[in-house]
Amino acid sequence: MQRITRKWRPPLALVIGGGLAGVLMTPLVAIVYYRVFGNIMSAKEVALLVTLIAVVATSILGFLLWRLVLRPVYALTRHASALKTGRRDSAAPEHFGTPEFHALGKSIMDMGETLHNRAESMRAYADHVTHELKSPLTSIQGAAELLDDASLPETDRAALTATLITSSKRMAALLDDLRHHAKASQQAGPGEAGLQDALPVMPGLDIRVEGADPVPMPLDDLSAVLVQLAQNAAAHGADTLDILWEGGHMVLADNGRGIAAGDRARVFDPFFTTRRPDGGTGMGLSIVRSLIGAHGGRIEVLSPENGASFLITFD
């Protein structure tokens, strides 16, 4: 994502106020010059001098308006037009003319990045769903064809029926997780909640919390994040989960089996799971990332010596 360089520029109100003051002062300067130098300089010389002052003042004002107002507007227009067509190769200016345009430019770039990520995410979901649903659909189709045989032994019929039930449950779980994921990626409502209020109750897992400041997420979203991370910890053999929240950083560490080094870069990918035989869909951590990202945060995997550890950061 492109970043805008912070550089001091006069506020827009000062630019506009200075321009208006310059327009107002030009005729006053002309009057003063005429009254002071009217008996020394000829009327033609006074007119030329006043004209020169007006031209210089107008040139300075015009340059400032172009440099601090028009150029940022043109740059933002080009960048927004490129985003509209789906291009991400349109370079935005490194800095803008005034603090107001700096904030506007950053907002437009963040909005474009968010919209692009959502579009990419939805395309990825469609690809993953197509891939993941193939297996249970194939099982259902094969089982249905075999069940059509009237001479099929009862034991085989029971096994095929179980396959139908298992495959249909697998499809239902995938579609439910996909719906939750899509909902999470669209949520961005403001709010904050305390960690103690959002903690899940999980038998066999001792959750210890340090930090009393509110977290910049609504209670429902924060609860969903903590529930998912706690379930993951318990599923990987953990019996303790420590949560440290301080200064916009949250560290969650458990004492389970941890995450293999080769899997750390993929754990947030939709449908990636190491527990597929146990019914895992691989959507839990993807939902967690979407929920956190919708509220301006990000999550990453740390590399502890024992167990699994995650770092959640809010800007």
Residue, then its C-alpha position, 0 to 999 in steps of 0.5 A: m500500500q502506498r504511503i503519503t509522506r507527512k510534510w508541513r504545509p500551511p492549512l487550507a484556511l490560511v491559504i484562502g485567508g491569505g489570498l483574500a487578504g491579498v486581494l483586499m490589500t492590493p487596492l489599499v496599497a495602490i491608494v497609499y502609494y498614490r497619496v504618498f508618491g503622488n507629488i513625486m511620481s507621475a500618475k503613469e509611474v504610479a499606475l505602472l508600479v501598482t500594476l506591477i504589485a498586482v501582477v506579482a501578488t496575483s502570480i504568488l497567489g496563483f502559484l500557491l493555489w496551484r501548488l497547494v490546491l489544484r495539483p492535489v485535486y488533480a492527483l486525487t482525481r487521477h488516482a480515484s479514476a484508476l481505482k474505479t477501473g480496478r487498476r492499482d498501478s496509479a501512483a499517488p503523490e508522496h505528499f499533498g498541499t495542505p493538512e486537509f488534502h493530506a487527510l483526504g488523500k489518505s482516506i481515498m487511498d485507504m478506501g481504495e485499498t479496502l475495496h480492492n482487498r474485499a474484491e480480491s477476497m471475494r474472488a478468492y472465496a469463490d475459487h476456494v468454495t468451488h474447490e472445497l465443495k467438489s469433494p463432498l459433491t462427488s461423494i454425494q453423487g457417487a453414493a446416490e448412484l450406488l444406492d440406486d442399485a436394488s441389489l446392494p447389500e444392506t451393510d453397503r447401503a448403510a455405509l453409503t448413507a453415512t457418506l451422504i450424511t457426512s458429505s452434506k454436513r461438510m457442505a453445510a459447515l463450509l457454507d456457514d463458515l463462508r457466510h460468517h466470513a463474508k459478514a465479518s469482512q463487511q463489518a466496520g462498526p465503531g465501538e469498544a469493549g473490555l477484555q473481561d466482558a468478552l472472554p469465552v468460558m471453555p471447560g479445560l482451558d484456563i484463560r488469564v488476562e492482563g490489561a484493563d484498557p478497552v479494546p477498539m472493537p464492539l463486544d460481539d466482534l471481540s467475543a467472536v475473535l476470542v472464542q475462535l482463538a480459544q477454540n483453536a488453542a484447545a483443539h491443539g492441546a492447550d490448557t492455558l491461554d494468556i492474553l496481554w493487552e497494552g498500548g494497542h498491542m494484544v498478545l495471545a499465547d497458549n501452551g499447546r502443540g503450536i504451529a509448524a514453521g511451514d504453516r505460519a504463512r498460511v494459517f489465515d488463508p481461507f480453507f487452510t486447515t491441519r484438522r480436516p479429518d476432525g471436521g475443520t474447515g479452515m475458515g476460523l482464523s480467516i474470519v478472525r483476520s477479517l473482523i480485526g481488519a474491519h476495525g483497523g487492526r491486524i493480526e500476525v503469528l509470532s514464533p514462540e519456543n512452545g505453543a502458539s502465539f498471536l500478535i494483534t495490533f491496532d493503529 
